[in-house]
Amino acid sequence: MKRAAETAEARTAGADSRTAGAELRPGQQVSFGLLPQVLGYHLRRTQVAIFRHFSRTVGAEMDITPGLLGMLQVIEANPGLAQSRLAEAMEVDRSAIVKVVDQLEGRGLIVREPSPHDKRSYSIRLTHAGASALSKMKTLMLRHEDEFTAVLTQEERRQLIELLARLHGGR
């Protein structure tokens, strides 16, 4: 642990002295300092790039965000899922899920019904229109994924997914 901290200090020492007090001139490349060596930086840049691509492809055709599409897929895979369980599965605040469910219900993609197991909660499922729309969304999403990851081989893509899943604990 100490060795990693010492290495990071050594890498930043040169960057700090090189840029101290310097003003960026027009046309001059912006330095990102230590960021290109940080995993979180690359994950965030990749997230922004993939969301942009999604927006231009799937989102533009189906008026959907990656988060809403993910929720529809979880609802499809778990018909009758309680709203609170959807919030847990998607790692969003339970109060925020109400707005999302209202939005999806307002678009006619899902229906919310009293839970047969707990009268204090609601269960949700896709409507026929929601199932039809989701089928088209999944086709577009897979095409988007193929286009976005075209720079990777199938083995690299599989390995990247596996490594990311290990990092976030989704084994």
C-alpha positions as CSV (number, residue, x, y, z in Angstrom):
1,M,0.0,0.0,0.0
2,K,2.8,2.4,0.9
3,R,4.6,1.6,-2.3
4,A,1.6,2.6,-4.4
5,A,1.3,5.9,-2.6
6,E,5.0,6.6,-3.1
7,T,4.7,5.8,-6.8
8,A,1.7,8.1,-7.1
9,E,3.6,10.9,-5.4
10,A,6.6,10.5,-7.7
11,R,4.3,10.6,-10.8
12,T,2.6,13.8,-9.6
13,A,5.8,15.6,-8.5
14,G,6.9,16.2,-12.1
15,A,3.5,17.2,-13.3
16,D,3.0,19.7,-10.5
17,S,6.3,21.5,-11.1
18,R,5.8,21.6,-14.9
19,T,2.4,23.2,-14.7
20,A,2.7,25.5,-11.7
21,G,1.8,29.0,-12.6
22,A,1.6,28.3,-16.4
23,E,-1.3,29.7,-18.3
24,L,-2.7,27.6,-21.2
25,R,-2.2,29.3,-24.5
26,P,-4.8,29.0,-27.3
27,G,-4.4,25.8,-29.2
28,Q,-2.2,24.3,-26.5
29,Q,-3.2,20.8,-25.4
30,V,-4.9,20.5,-22.0
31,S,-3.0,18.3,-19.6
32,F,-5.0,15.9,-17.6
33,G,-2.2,15.4,-15.0
34,L,-2.5,12.1,-13.2
35,L,-6.0,11.4,-14.5
36,P,-4.9,9.1,-17.4
37,Q,-3.4,6.8,-14.9
38,V,-6.6,6.5,-12.8
39,L,-9.1,3.8,-13.5
40,G,-12.1,6.0,-12.4
41,Y,-11.1,8.6,-15.0
42,H,-11.3,6.0,-17.8
43,L,-14.5,4.5,-16.5
44,R,-16.2,7.9,-16.5
45,R,-14.9,8.8,-20.0
46,T,-16.2,5.5,-21.3
47,Q,-19.5,6.0,-19.6
48,V,-19.9,9.4,-21.2
49,A,-19.0,8.0,-24.6
50,I,-21.3,5.0,-24.4
51,F,-24.2,7.1,-23.2
52,R,-23.7,9.6,-26.0
53,H,-23.7,6.7,-28.5
54,F,-26.8,5.2,-26.9
55,S,-28.5,8.6,-27.1
56,R,-27.8,8.9,-30.8
57,T,-28.9,5.4,-31.6
58,V,-31.3,3.7,-29.2
59,G,-32.5,6.9,-27.4
60,A,-33.1,8.8,-30.6
61,E,-35.3,6.1,-32.1
62,M,-37.1,5.0,-28.9
63,D,-37.0,8.0,-26.7
64,I,-35.5,6.1,-23.8
65,T,-32.5,6.5,-21.5
66,P,-30.1,3.7,-20.6
67,G,-31.4,3.7,-17.0
68,L,-35.1,3.4,-18.1
69,L,-34.2,0.6,-20.6
70,G,-32.4,-1.2,-17.8
71,M,-35.4,-1.0,-15.5
72,L,-37.7,-2.2,-18.3
73,Q,-35.4,-5.3,-18.7
74,V,-35.5,-6.0,-15.0
75,I,-39.3,-5.6,-14.9
76,E,-39.6,-8.0,-17.9
77,A,-37.4,-10.6,-16.3
78,N,-39.3,-10.3,-13.0
79,P,-43.0,-9.8,-13.7
80,G,-44.8,-8.7,-10.5
81,L,-41.7,-7.2,-9.0
82,A,-42.4,-4.9,-6.1
83,Q,-41.4,-1.2,-6.7
84,S,-39.1,-1.3,-3.7
85,R,-37.3,-4.4,-5.0
86,L,-36.8,-2.7,-8.4
87,A,-35.2,0.3,-6.5
88,E,-32.9,-2.1,-4.7
89,A,-31.9,-4.0,-7.8
90,M,-31.2,-0.8,-9.7
91,E,-29.5,0.8,-6.7
92,V,-31.6,3.9,-6.7
93,D,-33.4,5.6,-3.9
94,R,-36.8,4.2,-3.1
95,S,-38.4,7.6,-3.4
96,A,-36.9,8.1,-6.8
97,I,-38.4,4.9,-8.1
98,V,-41.9,6.3,-7.8
99,K,-41.1,9.0,-10.4
100,V,-39.6,6.5,-12.8
101,V,-42.5,4.1,-12.4
102,D,-44.9,7.0,-13.0
103,Q,-43.0,7.9,-16.1
104,L,-43.0,4.4,-17.5
105,E,-46.7,3.9,-16.6
106,G,-47.6,7.2,-18.2
107,R,-46.0,6.0,-21.5
108,G,-48.1,2.8,-21.3
109,L,-45.0,0.6,-21.0
110,I,-45.8,-0.8,-17.5
111,V,-48.7,-1.3,-15.2
112,R,-48.7,-0.9,-11.5
113,E,-51.0,-3.1,-9.4
114,P,-51.5,-3.7,-5.7
115,S,-49.2,-6.6,-4.6
116,P,-51.0,-9.8,-4.0
117,H,-48.6,-10.5,-1.1
118,D,-48.4,-7.1,0.6
119,K,-51.3,-4.7,0.3
120,R,-49.0,-1.8,1.3
121,S,-46.9,-2.1,-1.9
122,Y,-47.3,-2.3,-5.6
123,S,-46.1,-4.8,-8.1
124,I,-45.2,-3.9,-11.7
125,R,-45.2,-5.7,-15.0
126,L,-44.8,-4.8,-18.7
127,T,-47.9,-4.1,-20.7
128,H,-48.3,-5.6,-24.1
129,A,-47.2,-2.3,-25.6
130,G,-44.3,-2.3,-23.2
131,A,-43.2,-5.8,-24.2
132,S,-43.4,-4.9,-27.9
133,A,-41.4,-1.7,-27.4
134,L,-38.8,-3.4,-25.2
135,S,-38.3,-6.1,-27.9
136,K,-37.4,-3.4,-30.4
137,M,-35.3,-1.6,-27.8
138,K,-33.3,-4.7,-27.1
139,T,-32.5,-5.2,-30.8
140,L,-31.4,-1.6,-31.0
141,M,-29.4,-1.9,-27.8
142,L,-27.5,-4.9,-29.0
143,R,-26.7,-3.2,-32.3
144,H,-25.5,-0.1,-30.3
145,E,-23.3,-2.4,-28.2
146,D,-21.8,-4.0,-31.2
147,E,-21.1,-0.7,-32.9
148,F,-19.6,0.9,-29.7
149,T,-17.4,-2.1,-29.0
150,A,-16.3,-2.7,-32.6
151,V,-12.7,-1.7,-31.6
152,L,-12.6,-4.8,-29.4
153,T,-12.5,-8.5,-30.3
154,Q,-15.2,-10.7,-28.9
155,E,-12.7,-12.1,-26.4
156,E,-11.6,-8.6,-25.3
157,R,-15.3,-7.6,-24.9
158,R,-16.0,-10.7,-22.8
159,Q,-12.9,-10.1,-20.7
160,L,-13.7,-6.4,-20.2
161,I,-17.2,-7.3,-19.0
162,E,-15.8,-10.0,-16.7
163,L,-13.2,-7.6,-15.2
164,L,-15.8,-4.8,-14.7
165,A,-18.2,-7.2,-13.0
166,R,-15.4,-8.3,-10.7
167,L,-14.7,-4.7,-9.7
168,H,-18.4,-3.9,-8.9
169,G,-19.0,-7.2,-7.2
170,G,-21.5,-8.5,-9.8
171,R,-19.9,-12.0,-10.0
